[in-house]
Amino acid sequence: MTEDSSSSMVGAPPAGEPDELCRLTATELIAAYATRRLSPVDVTASILGRIHRLNPALLAFYLVDDGAMAAALASEARWMRGVPAGPLDGVPVSIKDSIAVAGRPMYRGSKAYAPAVPSSVDAPPTARLREAGAILLGKTTMPDLGCLASGVSSQHGTARNPWNLARTPGGSTSGGAAAVAAGLGPLTVGSDLGGSVRIPAAFCGLVGFKPTQGRIPHIPASSMRSAGPLARSVADVMLLTAVLSQPDRRDCLSLPFSPPPDPTPEAPEESVRGARIGLLLELGAGTPAGPEIRAAVEGAGRLLAAHGAKVEPVPALFPEDPEWAIETYFRARALSELQHLPPDRQAAAHPDVQGWCGGAKGLSAADLLEAMNGLDRLRVHVNDAFASLDFVLSPVMPMTAYAADIAFPDRDRAWSHLLFTAAYNQTQQPALSVPCGFDRDGLPIGLQIIGQRFADHALLRLAAAFESLRGSRASLPVL
């Protein structure tokens, strides 16, 4: 185990590493392993070499696992015998700081938790990855307590976007998204409480999936947070979802296992034809989407309509402005976490996070109850609206990636830019970000597709169809 991955490689990086290997998806790697055209050893060595070169600038990883090459050798031996351990055998995967990996430190992005005690157990997503034969590359950076849509962290420093190092990769799965976008592994596992998988996916040109809460077991159990995959293709997200959604009794809120669809694409029109799709461009609250974002989302709607979907604009789905209720609940939640720590530990958290949490100190019990009641009203109203809709298309974020070194794009309304994503954690509906274009500066734009609660598989099929019709397989920036 080695931290500070700018100098944490086991041995020297391979000379003249074949960067082409770093561009392959997990689905392509598995196919190549099965035919012995590639070895997990060569792939892992190539990716580790790329981490060695690029991580000092990106700060995607805070720990590179020194067991990765040994795991790759074991995987190669299994493939040579024709007995892979599971559907991800030999595929390099990274894991977010806040997801426990046995024997590895977990800071949750904050000096408030330093020095970190190594985790005693694997969280359910980590356990499923090991069972499936994945190569655990290491742990990725995140902002303090996962409270931000940026990558600034008191513990790890500032993560940066591979498309433009002056911009943020998004948060809170900051380092994981930066890693996959830069070719530092084809898959990463993050978590999403208000958009923390979908936002960095949108900012980094990736596919990021927040399933129905409970679809992917996680600990501690939560009715709002979910672990979720990020990858460069919908097929890879399907593959990783199939692994992560295997049952784990430690999550008392998890859903019964339901196998995801086969990642082999079907005819796109079969998933699109007749779908009832709402086009949501205005929330009636929060930061309005910029013109380039709106144009990209509208273009996605026209494409799906041209292939048989019924796409119609829908009014704001919210019964009332949800900004106060959402931010009040999350501020109180974060403040409670900090206040469980000694004062000197609290003071070590990022100043912007401390200040944001401090806004909850004057709340009364009645305020918190009203916020929770507001979230209940939101949940009922939005689920009712989906009685006549199969899916909704919307922006993921109202802007593309903003400056890397700021915590909030708007200090006065810290969560106003998160309402397109955070609402669907409260309603527990599956939602996914898929690339749908670029802005004038060459930064990726993400399309959010929201499905009916529990209809995760239908959502994944529609996303795969959109990806196929648009030809939008995520590309890697030039680094």
MARGU-352066 format. One record per residue (C-alpha): residue number from 1; x, y, z. Coordinates in pm, whole numbers, m for minus. Layout:
  pos       x       y       z
  NUM       X       Y       Z
...
# end
This chain:
  pos       x       y       z
    1       0       0       0
    2     145     336     m99
    3       5     687     m73
    4      98     999    m271
    5      85     816    m600
    6     313    1058    m781
    7     596     842    m645
    8     418     529    m536
    9     471     282    m818
   10     603     m65    m751
   11     903     m58    m984
   12     956     185   m1271
   13     687     261   m1531
   14     730      57   m1848
   15     926     236   m2117
   16     721     343   m2419
   17     395     221   m2264
   18     124     148   m2523
   19    m133     417   m2444
   20    m373     239   m2680
   21    m435     m16   m2404
   22    m552     264   m2176
   23    m820     361   m2425
   24    m993      23   m2431
   25   m1321     m24   m2250
   26   m1377    m298   m1995
   27   m1601    m481   m2242
   28   m1321    m474   m2502
   29   m1064    m592   m2248
   30   m1273    m892   m2146
   31   m1318    m992   m2511
   32    m942    m960   m2569
   33    m857   m1164   m2259
   34   m1095   m1439   m2365
   35    m918   m1475   m2701
   36    m572   m1425   m2542
   37    m504   m1123   m2761
   38    m423    m924   m2447
   39    m303   m1005   m2098
   40    m420    m839   m1774
   41     m50    m803   m1690
   42      25    m584   m1992
   43    m290    m379   m1946
   44    m233    m320   m1575
   45     133    m230   m1628
   46      35      18   m1899
   47    m227     183   m1680
   48       5     200   m1379
   49     266     366   m1597
   50      10     620   m1713
   51     m91     688   m1351
   52     275     746   m1267
   53     300    1007   m1543
   54     m34    1186   m1516
   55    m149    1165   m1156
   56      78    1444   m1024
   57    m114    1689   m1246
   58    m460    1535   m1207
   59    m460    1427    m839
   60    m702    1151    m934
   61    m553     893    m692
   62    m436     941    m336
   63    m336     575    m308
   64    m213     330    m569
   65    m248     m29    m454
   66      85    m210    m446
   67     m93    m541    m497
   68    m225    m453    m844
   69      48    m628   m1043
   70      27    m943    m832
   71    m349    m946    m889
   72    m290    m904   m1264
   73     m51   m1201   m1269
   74    m309   m1416   m1091
   75    m575   m1304   m1337
   76    m353   m1387   m1633
   77    m303   m1738   m1495
   78    m680   m1786   m1461
   79    m743   m1671   m1819
   80    m468   m1903   m1945
   81    m645   m2194   m1773
   82    m981   m2076   m1914
   83   m1134   m2025   m1569
   84   m1184   m1651   m1511
   85   m1301   m1566   m1159
   86   m1591   m1356   m1280
   87   m1716   m1102   m1534
   88   m1449    m840   m1450
   89   m1147   m1069   m1421
   90    m837    m867   m1503
   91   m1018    m534   m1552
   92    m850    m247   m1362
   93   m1097     m55   m1142
   94   m1053     238    m902
   95   m1261     306    m590
   96   m1370     632    m428
   97   m1213     740     m99
   98   m1545     706      89
   99   m1600     341     m11
  100   m1423     108     231
  101   m1138    m113     112
  102   m1007    m343     384
  103    m664    m237     505
  104    m670      96     323
  105    m722     441     479
  106   m1048     629     420
  107   m1041    1007     469
  108   m1368    1105     301
  109   m1164    1380     145
  110   m1101    1567     468
  111    m816    1636     707
  112   m1084    1615     973
  113   m1044    1236     945
  114    m662    1233     937
  115    m474    1031    1033
  116    m713     777     889
  117    m745     434    1041
  118    m737     161     774
  119   m1081      16     703
  120   m1148    m316     873
  121   m1380    m454     603
  122   m1459    m421     235
  123   m1777    m228     161
  124   m2025    m425     m53
  125   m1906    m268    m383
  126   m1544    m354    m302
  127   m1636    m710    m206
  128   m1824    m759    m534
  129   m1526    m630    m734
  130   m1292    m877    m567
  131   m1533   m1166    m629
  132   m1556   m1069    m996
  133   m1176   m1075   m1037
  134   m1128    m700   m1088
  135    m782    m547   m1040
  136    m810    m286    m764
  137    m588      m2    m879
  138    m628     216    m572
  139    m842     483    m411
  140    m946     812    m568
  141    m977    1162    m432
  142   m1292    1351    m333
  143   m1388    1682    m165
  144   m1447    1707     210
  145   m1739    1488     323
  146   m1858    1467     m38
  147   m2033    1802      11
  148   m1913    1972    m309
  149   m1958    1940    m684
  150   m1590    2030    m721
  151   m1268    1845    m644
  152   m1115    2068    m375
  153   m1011    1871     m67
  154    m835    1965     255
  155    m673    1619     260
  156    m595    1546    m104
  157    m554    1886    m269
  158    m734    1988    m588
  159    m834    1729    m848
  160    m836    1850   m1208
  161   m1027    1776   m1526
  162    m829    1598   m1801
  163   m1011    1800   m2068
  164    m873    2122   m1919
  165    m652    2119   m1611
  166    m777    2461   m1507
  167   m1129    2317   m1465
  168   m1283    2089   m1205
  169   m1363    1724   m1279
  170   m1678    1770   m1071
  171   m1767    1606    m744
  172   m1783    1437    m530
  173   m1649    1137    m728
  174   m1381    1377    m847
  175   m1069    1165    m875
  176   m1255     863   m1009
  177   m1401    1060   m1299
  178   m1067    1226   m1373
  179    m902     883   m1372
  180   m1141     720   m1620
  181   m1146    1026   m1846
  182    m764    1026   m1855
  183    m734     654   m1930
  184    m622     561   m1577
  185    m846     255   m1582
  186   m1172     194   m1770
  187   m1398     176   m1463
  188   m1443     348   m1130
  189   m1694     313    m847
  190   m1829     628    m686
  191   m2123     723    m471
  192   m2409     965    m528
  193   m2608    1153    m262
  194   m2696    1462    m464
  195   m2534    1405    m803
  196   m2184    1289    m707
  197   m2164    1029    m985
  198   m2360    1212   m1256
  199   m2195    1555   m1215
  200   m1835    1438   m1266
  201   m1952    1212   m1547
  202   m2101    1515   m1723
  203   m1795    1735   m1663
  204   m1552    1465   m1779
  205   m1742    1325   m2079
  206   m1830     990   m1919
  207   m2133     774   m1850
  208   m2231     784   m1482
  209   m2524     591   m1333
  210   m2715     649   m1011
  211   m2949     352    m978
  212   m3272     333    m785
  213   m3170     359    m421
  214   m3106       8    m291
  215   m3026    m141    m632
  216   m2654    m147    m547
  217   m2595    m252    m183
  218   m2377     m15      17
  219   m2292      63     378
  220   m2399     246     578
  221   m2748     182     439
  222   m2915     497     309
  223   m3246     589     149
  224   m3077     867     m53
  225   m2715     771    m122
  226   m2619     507    m376
  227   m2295     362    m501
  228   m2268     389    m876
  229   m2041     316   m1174
  230   m1863     556   m1408
  231   m1720     442   m1740
  232   m1661     548   m2098
  233   m1954     352   m2243
  234   m2303     244   m2142
  235   m2206    m119   m2204
  236   m1933     m87   m1941
  237   m2177      70   m1697
  238   m2413    m224   m1754
  239   m2129    m469   m1696
  240   m2022    m302   m1372
  241   m2381    m261   m1252
  242   m2439    m634   m1295
  243   m2149    m699   m1058
  244   m2224    m428    m802
  245   m2594    m505    m771
  246   m2535    m858    m643
  247   m2697    m895    m297
  248   m2528    m811      32
  249   m2727    m856     353
  250   m2530    m581     527
  251   m2746    m324     346
  252   m3086    m358     506
  253   m3243    m124     246
  254   m3114    m308     m62
  255   m3351    m437    m328
  256   m3381    m798    m443
  257   m3129    m876    m714
  258   m3249    m827   m1070
  259   m2998    m908   m1348
  260   m2930    m604   m1570
  261   m2973    m633   m1945
  262   m2701    m791   m2154
  263   m2449    m521   m2247
  264   m2457    m643   m2607
  265   m2648    m363   m2784
  266   m2985    m439   m2938
  267   m3127    m246   m3231
  268   m3150     108   m3091
  269   m3495     170   m3235
  270   m3636    m116   m3025
  271   m3555      72   m2705
  272   m3667     411   m2837
  273   m3982     348   m3037
  274   m4294     451   m2846
  275   m4109     574   m2537
  276   m4289     860   m2360
  277   m4017    1113   m2291
  278   m4045    1449   m2119
  279   m3801    1729   m2204
  280   m3721    1930   m1891
  281   m3512    2243   m1944
  282   m3640    2462   m1660
  283   m3673    2379   m1292
  284   m3846    2694   m1180
  285   m3571    2710    m919
  286   m3195    2700    m895
  287   m2944    2810   m1155
  288   m3095    2816   m1507
  289   m2922    2607   m1773
  290   m2698    2799   m2011
  291   m2782    2821   m2383
  292   m2524    2562   m2494
  293   m2651    2315   m2235
  294   m3012    2370   m2341
  295   m2925    2330   m2708
  296   m2743    2000   m2647
  297   m3032    1855   m2445
  298   m3288    1971   m2703
  299   m3076    1808   m2973
  300   m3085    1479   m2782
  301   m3463    1503   m2766
  302   m3490    1561   m3140
  303   m3266    1262   m3210
  304   m3480    1029   m3000
  305   m3800    1170   m3150
  306   m3664    1104   m3499
  307   m3636     736   m3407
  308   m3985     688   m3275
  309   m3998     833   m2925
  310   m4276    1068   m2822
  311   m4085    1367   m2684
  312   m4273    1661   m2535
  313   m4164    1952   m2316
  314   m4277    1916   m1957
  315   m4317    2193   m1701
  316   m4103    2207   m1390
  317   m4170    1880   m1208
  318   m4139    2033    m862
  319   m4449    2128    m662
  320   m4252    2408    m494
  321   m3900    2548    m492
  322   m3700    2255    m346
  323   m3372    2442    m301
  324   m3430    2537      63
  325   m3552    2191     164
  326   m3267    2006      m9
  327   m2990    2234     112
  328   m3131    2255     466
  329   m3138    1878     499
  330   m2789    1828     359
  331   m2636    2111     562
  332   m2779    1967     882
  333   m2659    1620     787
  334   m2304    1738     718
  335   m2293    1951    1033
  336   m2399    1649    1238
  337   m2111    1447    1092
  338   m1856    1717    1172
  339   m1988    1775    1523
  340   m1921    1414    1613
  341   m1549    1497    1586
  342   m1334    1682    1841
  343   m1308    2061    1783
  344    m952    2042    1647
  345   m1062    1782    1390
  346   m1362    1994    1289
  347   m1130    2291    1233
  348    m917    2083     993
  349   m1197    2049     737
  350   m1193    2270     428
  351   m1293    2626     527
  352   m1566    2646     264
  353   m1719    2322     386
  354   m1701    2441     746
  355   m1872    2763     650
  356   m2142    2588     451
  357   m2215    2342     731
  358   m2219    2626     982
  359   m2526    2764     810
  360   m2723    2484     978
  361   m2632    2586    1332
  362   m2932    2813    1375
  363   m3187    2561    1252
  364   m3462    2449    1485
  365   m3616    2105    1500
  366   m3922    2254    1331
  367   m3703    2384    1045
  368   m3552    2043     988
  369   m3892    1874    1003
  370   m4031    2119     747
  371   m3736    2048     517
  372   m3799    1675     542
  373   m4170    1728     477
  374   m4075    1930     169
  375   m3865    1640      43
  376   m4161    1406      98
  377   m4385    1636    m108
  378   m4122    1644    m381
  379   m4103    1264    m383
  380   m4479    1220    m417
  381   m4522    1488    m683
  382   m4240    1373    m910
  383   m4335    1007    m891
  384   m4694    1104    m977
  385   m4569    1302   m1277
  386   m4397     987   m1407
  387   m4730     806   m1431
  388   m4754     947   m1784
  389   m4382     941   m1862
  390   m4129     665   m1912
  391   m3826     897   m1905
  392   m3728    1260   m1867
  393   m3435    1429   m2039
  394   m3269    1721   m1862
  395   m2933    1887   m1812
  396   m2706    1730   m1553
  397   m2560    2066   m1459
  398   m2658    2415   m1576
  399   m2297    2480   m1683
  400   m1991    2290   m1799
  401   m1688    2239   m1574
  402   m1598    2554   m1381
  403   m1266    2659   m1225
  404   m1086    2376   m1047
  405    m984    2567    m736
  406   m1324    2695    m617
  407   m1566    2508    m395
  408   m1889    2657    m532
  409   m1969    2834    m859
  410   m2203    3061    m658
  411   m2102    3122    m295
  412   m2431    3289    m210
  413   m2640    2992    m328
  414   m2407    2701    m276
  415   m2644    2427    m393
  416   m2849    2617    m653
  417   m2655    2446    m934
  418   m2731    2094    m803
  419   m3109    2082    m833
  420   m3115    1901   m1168
  421   m2945    1604   m1000
  422   m3019    1619    m626
  423   m3396    1592    m668
  424   m3375    1234    m796
  425   m3188    1109    m491
  426   m3487    1225    m291
  427   m3736    1061    m528
  428   m3513     749    m546
  429   m3544     727    m925
  430   m3264     595   m1145
  431   m3079     867   m1334
  432   m2784     858   m1569
  433   m2549    1104   m1737
  434   m2435    1030   m2091
  435   m2224    1257   m2316
  436   m2429    1465   m2559
  437   m2188    1726   m2694
  438   m1924    1987   m2618
  439   m1935    2358   m2546
  440   m1743    2623   m2740
  441   m1439    2566   m2518
  442   m1431    2194   m2595
  443   m1566    2088   m2255
  444   m1809    1794   m2237
  445   m2183    1837   m2186
  446   m2382    1564   m2015
  447   m2742    1462   m2084
  448   m2933    1338   m1781
  449   m3191    1066   m1843
  450   m3424     994   m1552
  451   m3636     679   m1539
  452   m3928     553   m1339
  453   m3843     419    m995
  454   m3717      58   m1017
  455   m3699      80   m1402
  456   m3318      80   m1401
  457   m3288    m168   m1685
  458   m3518      26   m1917
  459   m3313     339   m1845
  460   m2987     163   m1929
  461   m3134      31   m2254
  462   m3249     379   m2358
  463   m2909     526   m2273
  464   m2738     257   m2482
  465   m2974     335   m2768
  466   m2900     707   m2746
  467   m2526     639   m2736
  468   m2554     418   m3045
  469   m2773     659   m3241
  470   m2555     956   m3164
  471   m2226     771   m3201
  472   m2128     924   m2869
  473   m1885     677   m2723
  474   m1680     883   m2480
  475   m1339     984   m2611
  476   m1025    1055   m2412
  477    m870    1400   m2403
  478    m519    1439   m2537
  479    m276    1437   m2246
# end
